[in-house]
Amino acid sequence: MGSTFEEDFQRGLRLGIKFREQLIIAPAWTDSNALTATGNATVTIPVYKRANFSLGTIDNYLHDPPPGFKKNSFQMIMGLNYTLR
């Protein structure tokens, strides 16, 4: 038995720049060692007309991982997006 708690935040900044942040925590109520958490943040910057540049991070945490695995993983992502109409 467990729950999922989620928080999502979006904000439009100057010049069409967008910021998005999300945090998800999932504790298990029957096992106090079972906890997972994920957080990510992304900034999207318009480059030219329908083209956007994105830069973001993803962080995953597992409180009680299997042997041989780390508790935390961190990634940085970068991308170029083009929107079709």
N, C-alpha and C positions, 0 to 999 in steps of 0.2 A: 504494500500500500504506500502511495506517495502522492506528491503534489507537484505542480509546476507553477512557478512564479515568473512572470514576464514583465519587462518594462521596455517600452519602445518610445524613442524620442526623435522627432524630425524637425529641422529648422531650415528655413530659407534665408540665405544671407545676401549680401550685396552682389550685384553683377550676375545674378542667376546661380550662384554657388549654393549647393545643397549639402547639408550635414545630416547624417542618420546614425543613431546609436541604438543598440539593442542589448539587453542583458536577460538571460534566462537561467534560473536556478531551479534544480529539481532534486529536493531531498526525499529520501525514503523514510517513512515513519516507523517501519518495522525493523530497520537495520541502521543504526546510528552512523556506521562507517560508509554508507552508500549516499554519496552526494555528487552531483555533476553540476557544472556551471559553464556557460558559454557567453562570451561577450564579443561584440563586434562594433566597429565604427567605420564609417565611410564618408569621404568627402568627394563630391562630384562637381567638376568645374567645366563649364561650357568652353569649348575651344573655338569652334567655327560652325555656325548655323546649327545643324543637327548632330554635330560631333561633340562628345564629352570625354573628359579624362577623369578616371576614378582612382582614388588612392585609399586603401583601407587596411584594417587589421582585424584578425580573428584570434581569440584566445579561448582555448578549451581547457577545463580543469576536471579531473576525475580524482576524487578523494582516496579511493582504495583500488588502484589499478592492478591488473594481473601481474605476476612476476615477470620482470624483463621490460616492462613498460614504464614510462615516466608519468608523473602526475599531471604535468602541464605541457601543452603544446601552443606555440605562438607562431602565427603566420602573418606576413605582410603581402598584400595583393595590390596589383596595379593593372589598370586596363584602359582601353580606348573603346568607347561605345559610339555606335551610329544608329540613329533612330529612323526607321522607315515610316512613311506616312501612308 
